[in-house]
Amino acid sequence: MTTAGETDHNNLPEPSEPLRTPGHGNSRVTDRVGGRVPAALPTVTFPNGLTAPALGQGTWYLGERSSSHAEELAALRTGIELGLTMIDTAEMYGEGAAERLVGEAIGGQRDEVFLVSKVLPGNASLRGTVNACKESLRRLRTDYLDLYLLHWRGSFPLSATIEAFETLAQDGLIRGWGVSNFDADDMDELLSLPGGSAVQTNQVLYNLASRGPEFDLLSRGGDRRVPLMAYSPIDHGELNRHPRVREMAQAKGISAAQLAIAWVLRLSPQACTVVKASTPAHARDNRAAADVTFSDDQLAELDSIFPPPVTAEPLRMR
Ligand SMILES: NC(=O)c1ccc[n+]([C@@H]2O[C@H](COP(=O)([O-])OP(=O)(O)OC[C@H]3O[C@@H](n4cnc5c(N)ncnc54)[C@H](OP(=O)(O)O)[C@@H]3O)[C@@H](O)[C@H]2O)c1
């Protein structure tokens, strides 16, 4: 088994071309996001042709406390109303509590939502994956997932998990599958396996403070058809407290969270992202982040604060 910390990057090629950065010097959209009709959300198209908003909602730590149940439910529903219809969850989160909350939030509007869940590596055998998916579907009160991901690599052979994903797809329980926390060599191995090229996404930690994927996962030509799903765009809330981020955000008339999210979203459609909000106010703030653009000078300033990788770095995970 290869873990993120053990990854050998020695044989990785150099990035072939600069990353696309839509919004560079774009004067069409202003910096401020309040009081305007928002522009349409950017979208991501997965290799199987399914499309989702490039900004979605995360659910880690949601659904765990009854005292915040109503507010978290309202947060998810507000996000859906505003178009953040891609929802990322996992059997791991609150041992099913997040999936139960999502099931409640999407009641009556299942088909409006692009639903992503994840199987724990310890369940990722052929039979274990199929059973775990059925349990997730029960908690989510639905009969299909749009994407089902392997949460991170474990000890079961990838071929067994792929076979399980194929079985689930044939039975109509999932519309596509992907992986999470796979470094470049893990992706190479996956893509070399029979059926492995059906992977739809790799969900990884990517934000201003964790730019490692730019060097390989995002830059390598061969993997480009597999859009990255960036998690923790606000670095689990840490970027809200970063003095330089706060300063820049204030100058742009936006929140620090919006700046951090918009910076990740600049890579859509090559990448999409999921952000977690526990309140409707945060969900609204996050939706408006999709309307933020950066000038070249602002991007250069962010590069000076958070330098891009100059060499391969082991993939970090949270
Ligand atoms: N595959 C994996 O291994 C993996 C690992 C980590 C995360 N994920 C997924 O990615 C999602 C997002 O990552 P994350 O939850 O770690 O971190 P995140 O989305 O980067 O940050 C969440 C934190 O930011 C705060 N926040 C959100 N919107 C805000 C706003 N507009 N203004 C101020 N603060 C705001 C949240 O506060 P409130 O809660 O108070 O709103 C929370 O403390 C997860 O929920 C999960 O679905 C996947």
The ligand as a Tripos MOL2 file, in Angstrom:
@<TRIPOS>MOLECULE
LIG
   48    52     1     0     0
SMALL
NO_CHARGES

@<TRIPOS>ATOM
      1 N1        -11.8780   13.3170    1.1800 N.am      1 LIG1
      2 C1        -11.3740   13.7270    2.3170 C.2       1 LIG1
      3 O1        -10.4880   13.0880    2.9070 O.2       1 LIG1
      4 C2        -11.8710   15.0150    2.9100 C.ar      1 LIG1
      5 C3        -11.1540   15.6230    3.9650 C.ar      1 LIG1
      6 C4        -11.6290   16.8330    4.4540 C.ar      1 LIG1
      7 C5        -12.7790   17.4060    3.9260 C.ar      1 LIG1
      8 N2        -13.4810   16.7750    2.9420 N.ar      1 LIG1
      9 C6        -14.7460   17.3460    2.4090 C.3       1 LIG1
     10 O2        -14.5280   18.7050    2.0940 O.3       1 LIG1
     11 C7        -15.4480   19.5150    2.8100 C.3       1 LIG1
     12 C8        -14.8620   20.8890    3.0920 C.3       1 LIG1
     13 O3        -13.6890   20.7890    3.8770 O.3       1 LIG1
     14 P1        -13.6360   21.1740    5.4280 P.3       1 LIG1
     15 O4        -14.9710   21.0250    6.0280 O.co2     1 LIG1
     16 O5        -12.5020   20.4050    6.0000 O.co2     1 LIG1
     17 O6        -13.1350   22.6640    5.4580 O.3       1 LIG1
     18 P2        -13.5420   24.0340    4.7250 P.3       1 LIG1
     19 O7        -14.7710   23.8740    3.9450 O.co2     1 LIG1
     20 O8        -12.3030   24.5250    4.0830 O.co2     1 LIG1
     21 O9        -13.7910   24.9800    5.9810 O.3       1 LIG1
     22 C9        -14.8680   24.7900    6.8430 C.3       1 LIG1
     23 C10       -14.7210   25.8190    7.9450 C.3       1 LIG1
     24 O10       -14.8510   27.1090    7.3690 O.3       1 LIG1
     25 C11       -15.9390   27.7970    7.9960 C.3       1 LIG1
     26 N3        -16.6740   28.5590    6.9900 N.ar      1 LIG1
     27 C12       -17.3640   28.0970    5.9230 C.ar      1 LIG1
     28 N4        -17.8790   29.0910    5.2100 N.ar      1 LIG1
     29 C13       -17.5460   30.2390    5.8440 C.ar      1 LIG1
     30 C14       -17.7840   31.6030    5.6090 C.ar      1 LIG1
     31 N5        -18.4720   32.0080    4.5420 N.pl3     1 LIG1
     32 N6        -17.2800   32.5170    6.4680 N.ar      1 LIG1
     33 C15       -16.5520   32.1160    7.5480 C.ar      1 LIG1
     34 N7        -16.2810   30.8340    7.8280 N.ar      1 LIG1
     35 C16       -16.7770   29.8930    6.9780 C.ar      1 LIG1
     36 C17       -16.8210   26.7350    8.5830 C.3       1 LIG1
     37 O11       -17.5080   27.2890    9.6720 O.3       1 LIG1
     38 P3        -19.0210   26.8600    9.9970 P.3       1 LIG1
     39 O12       -19.0060   25.3740   10.1250 O.co2     1 LIG1
     40 O13       -19.2890   27.6090   11.2510 O.co2     1 LIG1
     41 O14       -19.8820   27.3420    8.8530 O.co2     1 LIG1
     42 C18       -15.7820   25.6930    9.0090 C.3       1 LIG1
     43 O15       -15.1910   26.0530   10.2230 O.3       1 LIG1
     44 C19       -15.7410   18.6740    4.0540 C.3       1 LIG1
     45 O16       -16.8630   19.1380    4.7760 O.3       1 LIG1
     46 C20       -15.8700   17.3180    3.4300 C.3       1 LIG1
     47 O17       -17.1360   17.1750    2.7970 O.3       1 LIG1
     48 C21       -13.0190   15.6110    2.4070 C.ar      1 LIG1
@<TRIPOS>BOND
     1     1     2 1
     2     2     3 2
     3     2     4 1
     4     4     5 ar
     5     4    48 ar
     6     5     6 ar
     7     6     7 ar
     8     7     8 ar
     9     8     9 1
    10     8    48 ar
    11     9    10 1
    12     9    46 1
    13    10    11 1
    14    11    12 1
    15    11    44 1
    16    12    13 1
    17    13    14 1
    18    14    15 2
    19    14    16 1
    20    14    17 1
    21    17    18 1
    22    18    19 2
    23    18    20 1
    24    18    21 1
    25    21    22 1
    26    22    23 1
    27    23    24 1
    28    23    42 1
    29    24    25 1
    30    25    26 1
    31    25    36 1
    32    26    27 ar
    33    26    35 ar
    34    27    28 ar
    35    28    29 ar
    36    29    30 ar
    37    29    35 ar
    38    30    31 1
    39    30    32 ar
    40    32    33 ar
    41    33    34 ar
    42    34    35 ar
    43    36    37 1
    44    36    42 1
    45    37    38 1
    46    38    39 2
    47    38    40 1
    48    38    41 1
    49    42    43 1
    50    44    45 1
    51    44    46 1
    52    46    47 1
@<TRIPOS>SUBSTRUCTURE
     1 LIG1         1 GROUP 0 **** ****
